[in-house]
Amino acid sequence: MPSTRPDRWWIRPLILVGVLGIGVAVAVSVGVPPVEDVRTWVDGVGWLGPLLFAALYAVLALTPAPATVLSIAAGVLFGLAGGLAVVMAGALLSAVGAFGLSRGLGRRAVERVDNDRLRRLDALLRRRGLLAVIGVRLVPLLPFNALNYLCGLTAVRTRDYVAGTAVGILPGATAFVAIGAFGTEPGSLPFLLAVGGLVALSVAGLVVARRRRAEPAT
């Protein structure tokens, strides 16, 4: 006997919108703590500092808080090597968390949309999701936080998303952390290389993304 229960598919997307709204409210009301305040807090907890900063990064990156500022702050606090390790850990935790929320609460609503262009895009991302994710992640100017949620709404496979995110954000994260680590010497070679690297990554990422978009979804 067929079920007579109503299909309340809209409940999960509504919850997702509510979660995003809370994130926006938190980002607006709290914002990113000043670096000196974070430094005092990190110094006060000793060896737990990097772990707690990574956790703070993961939580704040679930909101519209600028991830680039957090990456630069990590370089200021922990140097290049330590800051990069902290940023990669926090960024991946946040990326997986946001992707899971979006996939679990919003993907079903996207699948209900009857649109040929959207279906072709889904098919392309299902087949070539790894390259697509790397391409968009390589562009430092694209919002890290928003991409996490948007990817969850698509058909990209979880393994491709995680691997593509890890590979794609590494160059940009390295550059932003280096800017923080060597920011007191803006004329130094490491600082100039970091800034130049960000420009090169932006151009390269845009070229890759354009090529992926231009390929037919067959």
C-alpha positions in Angstrom: 0.0 0.0 0.0 1.6 3.3 -1.0 2.4 5.8 1.8 0.1 8.7 2.3 2.6 10.7 4.3 3.4 14.1 2.7 6.8 14.5 1.1 8.3 17.3 3.3 11.4 17.6 1.2 11.6 21.3 2.0 12.3 20.8 5.7 16.0 20.0 5.3 16.8 22.9 3.0 15.0 25.1 5.5 17.3 23.8 8.2 20.3 24.5 6.1 19.2 28.0 5.5 18.7 28.4 9.2 22.2 27.1 9.9 23.7 29.5 7.4 21.8 32.3 8.9 23.2 31.5 12.3 26.7 31.4 10.8 26.2 34.8 9.3 24.9 36.2 12.6 27.9 34.8 14.4 30.4 36.2 11.9 28.8 39.7 12.0 28.5 39.8 15.8 31.7 38.1 16.8 34.0 38.5 13.8 37.6 37.3 13.7 39.5 38.0 17.0 42.5 40.4 16.9 45.8 38.6 16.4 47.2 39.9 19.6 44.2 38.5 21.6 44.7 35.2 19.9 48.4 35.3 20.6 47.8 35.8 24.3 45.3 33.0 24.3 47.7 30.6 22.4 50.6 31.5 24.7 48.4 30.8 27.7 47.5 27.2 26.7 51.0 26.1 25.9 51.4 23.1 23.6 47.6 22.9 23.1 47.8 26.3 21.2 48.1 24.9 17.7 45.4 22.3 18.2 43.0 24.9 19.6 43.8 27.3 16.9 43.0 24.6 14.3 39.7 24.0 16.0 39.0 27.7 16.1 39.8 27.9 12.4 37.5 25.0 11.6 34.6 26.6 13.5 35.0 30.1 12.1 35.4 28.8 8.6 31.9 27.4 8.8 30.7 31.0 8.9 31.4 33.8 6.4 34.5 34.8 8.5 37.4 35.4 6.1 39.6 32.3 6.0 42.5 34.2 4.5 42.7 36.4 7.6 42.9 33.3 9.7 45.6 31.8 7.5 47.7 35.0 7.8 47.2 35.0 11.5 48.4 31.4 11.7 51.6 32.5 10.0 52.1 35.3 12.5 51.6 33.0 15.5 53.3 29.8 14.4 55.6 30.6 11.6 55.6 29.0 8.1 55.8 25.3 8.9 53.7 25.3 12.0 51.2 27.8 10.6 50.7 25.7 7.4 50.1 22.5 9.4 47.5 24.3 11.6 45.7 25.9 8.6 45.5 22.7 6.6 44.1 20.8 9.5 41.5 23.5 10.4 40.6 24.1 6.7 40.0 20.5 5.9 37.9 19.9 9.0 35.8 22.9 8.1 35.6 21.9 4.5 34.4 18.4 5.3 31.9 19.7 7.9 30.3 22.3 5.6 30.2 19.8 2.7 28.5 17.2 4.9 25.9 19.7 6.2 25.1 20.9 2.7 25.1 17.5 1.2 22.8 16.1 3.9 20.4 19.0 4.1 20.4 20.5 0.6 21.3 18.0 -2.1 17.9 16.4 -2.3 16.3 19.7 -3.1 18.8 20.3 -5.9 18.0 16.9 -7.3 14.4 17.8 -7.6 15.1 20.7 -10.0 14.2 19.8 -13.5 16.9 21.6 -15.5 19.0 20.1 -18.4 21.9 22.4 -17.8 22.0 21.5 -14.1 21.9 17.8 -14.9 24.8 18.2 -17.4 26.8 20.0 -14.8 26.1 17.3 -12.2 27.1 14.7 -14.7 30.4 16.5 -15.4 31.2 16.9 -11.7 30.4 13.3 -11.0 32.9 12.2 -13.6 35.6 14.9 -13.3 35.0 16.3 -9.8 38.6 16.0 -8.7 39.9 18.3 -11.4 37.0 20.6 -11.0 37.5 21.0 -7.3 41.3 21.5 -7.7 40.6 24.1 -10.3 38.3 26.3 -8.2 40.4 25.8 -5.0 43.5 27.1 -6.8 41.9 30.5 -7.1 42.7 32.2 -3.8 40.1 35.0 -4.4 37.2 32.6 -4.5 35.4 32.3 -1.1 36.6 29.2 0.6 33.6 29.0 3.0 31.0 29.4 0.3 32.6 26.8 -2.0 32.4 24.2 0.8 28.7 24.5 1.0 28.2 24.8 -2.8 30.2 21.7 -3.5 27.9 19.8 -1.1 24.9 20.7 -3.3 26.5 19.2 -6.4 27.0 15.6 -7.5 30.8 15.7 -6.9 31.9 12.6 -5.0 33.0 13.0 -1.5 36.5 11.4 -2.1 37.1 13.7 -5.1 36.0 16.7 -3.0 38.2 16.0 -0.1 41.3 15.1 -2.2 40.7 18.1 -4.5 40.3 20.4 -1.6 43.5 19.2 0.1 45.5 19.6 -3.2 43.9 22.8 -4.3 44.2 24.8 -1.1 47.8 23.9 -0.3 49.5 26.4 -2.6 47.2 29.3 -1.5 47.4 28.4 2.1 51.2 28.3 1.9 51.3 31.8 0.4 48.9 33.3 2.9 50.7 31.7 5.9 54.0 32.9 4.4 52.6 36.5 4.3 51.8 36.2 8.0 55.2 34.6 8.8 57.2 37.2 6.9 54.9 40.2 7.2 57.3 42.1 9.4 59.7 42.1 6.4 57.6 43.1 3.4 60.6 43.6 1.3 62.1 40.2 1.9 62.3 37.5 -0.7 59.9 35.0 1.0 57.2 37.8 1.4 57.5 38.9 -2.3 57.4 35.2 -3.4 54.3 34.7 -1.4 52.5 37.7 -3.0 53.7 36.7 -6.4 52.5 33.2 -5.9 49.0 34.4 -5.0 48.8 36.3 -8.3 50.1 33.4 -10.3 47.7 31.0 -8.5 44.7 33.3 -9.3 45.6 33.4 -13.0 46.3 29.7 -13.2 43.2 28.7 -11.3 41.0 30.9 -13.5 42.5 29.4 -16.7 41.9 25.8 -15.4 38.4 26.6 -14.4 37.6 28.1 -17.7 38.9 25.1 -19.6 36.9 22.7 -17.5 33.8 24.8 -18.1 34.4 25.0 -21.8 34.6 21.2 -22.2 31.3 19.6 -23.3 29.5 17.5 -20.7 29.2 14.3 -22.8 
